[in-house]
């Protein structure tokens, strides 16, 4: 049965629609909803069967932890056994917002929700629709991104319909999201806080807020299939379009020449070719389907458009995609993390010397 799609005003969510969605979650159903990062696929976080429904709907491996969303800070103490002082400092600074923290779980949280781990990932979203739904559902909503596992995350309700329209009970359509990349994840189960997934809140912002060492996980950019993931997306290929994707890194002129030649060669072989560029460079390409994800002067625009562009190439039927690299000042770690995962870590480094 197709999901019911309900349009909601992000600033003034319809109380009746939210209450109906909350009741669906209380009864073990699934509801997709907007957050400030991407759309989430919600289920009752304290119901093991609801969590299993989420895994089944997404086709997601059951050892890939789900994030528990709360809408009141005092709810945190109900689902964790300890909140280190550094975690409380980050909560005061960045909650509600695009930050997820991993903490020791309380017994009330089933292992089906945590991927079998003794820790739980927790987030307090800032989106008004998300907050209203979480409260209506009882206070604890497990919600990974509302897409088929491995596909680009959804930044609009239509993306959710495309992937999961037959697998969920309701979709709350709040329009396009604001950020477009998933939340930053920080692990507090070790002595030194560790970033397991970069996002809108950068490593430098975390270090400045805490005034202490915060490090990036060593395996963040290299997938190790033998490791049990502590956070969503660490072990498995994510965000991937259907086409083969390669990232080209190097001096701008050299990158443009390389991609232009590669696209021409691929098209000569009969392959439909996509190119991901910036506003500043997109007009310089003459082959393939060229899509800009924004100006290099506006990294938030780049982040917001990335997943939509990857999905557009699926609609185009692209066979191969070449992307410029996007090492922007603050969100570059997050943008490149998603691109690398989408490309299966296929990145080509070139220099001016190699081009001449």
Helices and strands as residue ranges (DSSP letters): E 4-7, H 15-26, E 31-33, E 40-44, H 48-58, E 67-69, G 73-75, H 76-79, H 85-94, E 99-104, H 111-114, E 119-123, H 128-136, E 141-145, H 157-164, E 170-173, E 184-187, E 194-197, H 203-210, E 215-216, E 244-249, H 252-268, E 273-277, H 279-282, E 289-292, H 299-316, E 320-324, H 332-342, E 347-349, H 352-355
